[in-house]
Amino acid sequence: MISVEELNKVEVNDFVKVLGEVFEHSPWLVALTASSRPFSSRDDLIRAMISSMEKANEQEKLALIRAHPDLAGKAAKAGTLTDFSMKEQSSAGLDQLSNDEYERFMRLNDDYKNKFGFPFIIAVLDHNKESILSAYVERLKDSREMQIDEAIKNIGRIVTLRIMTTVKG
């Protein structure tokens, strides 16, 4: 873990090396946030990260959302998830699905992407397999705009949880 004080002092490249994956495959948001230094606390850093994300335009937000892997999807099977995603999906048992559960996740992933044009995003650490499956079903009833907002909200939660395990409080 690194302290906020140390993060305030490092070069932008090192800042991105440490925090680059808190936004899934989107280190550009971390680099953007580095310009908001110094941060007075871990919470201040989290607020700045989320603010950078919220200020992004719609295309940037969609790119951020699309940078996320499907839950229990091909990247998980291939072992190509980021360390954060691998740990998060494992915490909910998504790495130990039965064949039937796996097929259900694949169907829901496809249904969701076909309807909205981006992957389903949820803060997995706050859930278990059953609550994730239930959320898919409920959220498939929403509009695309509602799901963009929901995805951004969940990414904010994911970023918060990731920073809490990376930066000393």
N, C-alpha and C positions, 0 to 999 in steps of 0.2 A: 504493500500500500504506500501511497505517496501523500504528503501533506499538501494542503492548499497553499501554504507558504512556499513550498518547493515548486508547485505548479506556476505560481505567480512569477518565479524567477527564470524558468527555463525558456529556451528559444521556442518559437512557434512549432518547428518540426518535432521537437521533443514533446511538446504539449500534445501534439497530434499522435505521436507514437504511444503515449501513455493512455490517451482517452479516445483514440481514433475509432474504436469499434463500439463505443457506447451508443452511437447512432449506427445501426446495421449498415455496413458497407457504404457509409456516408461521412468520411472524414472531413469533407468540405465544411460541414456544419460545426465540427469541433474547431477547425482552423478559424472559421468566422468568429466563434465565441472567444477564442484566444485574445482577440482585439479588445474584449471587454475587461481585461485584467486591469488592476488587481481585484481578486475576489476576497471578501472579508471572511468567508466561511464556506464549508461544503454546501450548505443550503443556498448561499449566494451563487455559487458555481452552478448548481442545479437550476436555479431560476434563470440564470443567463443562458444556459444550454436550451432550456425550453423556450425562452424568449426568442432566441435565434431561429429555432424551428418554426415557431408561430409567425414570425415575420417573413418567412419564406413565401414566395409566390406559389400559386396553385401548381404549376408545372414542377417546381422544386419539391413541393410536398408530395406530389404523386410519385416522383422519382424516389424519394425517401421511402414511401410506403412500398413501392415495387422492389426496393432493395432487400426486403425481408423475405426469408424463405417460407415455403408452405410448412405448416405444422405437420410433423411426421411424414414429410414429403421426400422427394427424390434426394435432396441434399442431405437429409438425415440418413437415409439408406446408404448413400455414397460416402458418408463420413466427411462431408465438405462444409459442415456448419461452422460458424465462428465458435470460438470457445464459449462465449457468452450464450449463444443460442443452444449449443449442445447441452450445457449445464441446465439451462432453463427448461428445455424440452424434457430432459431426463428427470427433472424435479417433479414433473407432472406424470411421469410414467410413459411418456410418448415414445420412448425408446424400447418399450417392452409391450407393444400392442399385440393382441392376437391377430390372426389373419382377417377375421371379420371386422375388428376394430380398425385395422389399417385400411381396409377397403372402404369403411364408412368415412374415415378421415379423407381419403382420396376423393370420394364422391362429393363430400362437402367442400373440400378445397376447390374442386372443379366447378361446382355450382356457384360458389361465391365469386370466383374469378370470372366466370362467364357472365354473371350478373353485373359486377361492379368494375371489372377490368384491372383488379389488383388483388394481392393476397389478403387473406383474413389476418388481422393483427389483434393480438390480445396479450396482456401482461401475464404470461404463463405462470410466473412465480406466485401470482395471486389466486391460482386456480388449480383444479385437478382435472383429470381426463373427462369426467362427467360434466363438470361445469363448463368446460370448453366446448364440448359437443352441444350442450344446451344453448350456449351463446351463439354458435353457428346458426342454429335453427331460428333463434329469435332475430338475429341481425340480418338474416336473409330476407326478412319482411320489410326492412328499411329502404329508404331511398339511397341513391349513390352519394348525395351530399351529406346525408346523415352518417354514412359509413366512412367518408373521408374524415369528418370531424371525429368520429369514434376511433379511427385508426390513429389520428394525431394525438388524441387524448391518451390512448394506450401506449403510444411510443413515448410520450412524456413520462408515463409511469415506468416503462422499461428503462429509460435513460436514468431516472431517479434511482431505481434499484441497482443498476449497473454502477453508477457513480458511488453509491453507498458501499459497494464491495471493492472499490478501487481507490477511493480517496479517504484519508483519515478524517474523522469528524472532529 
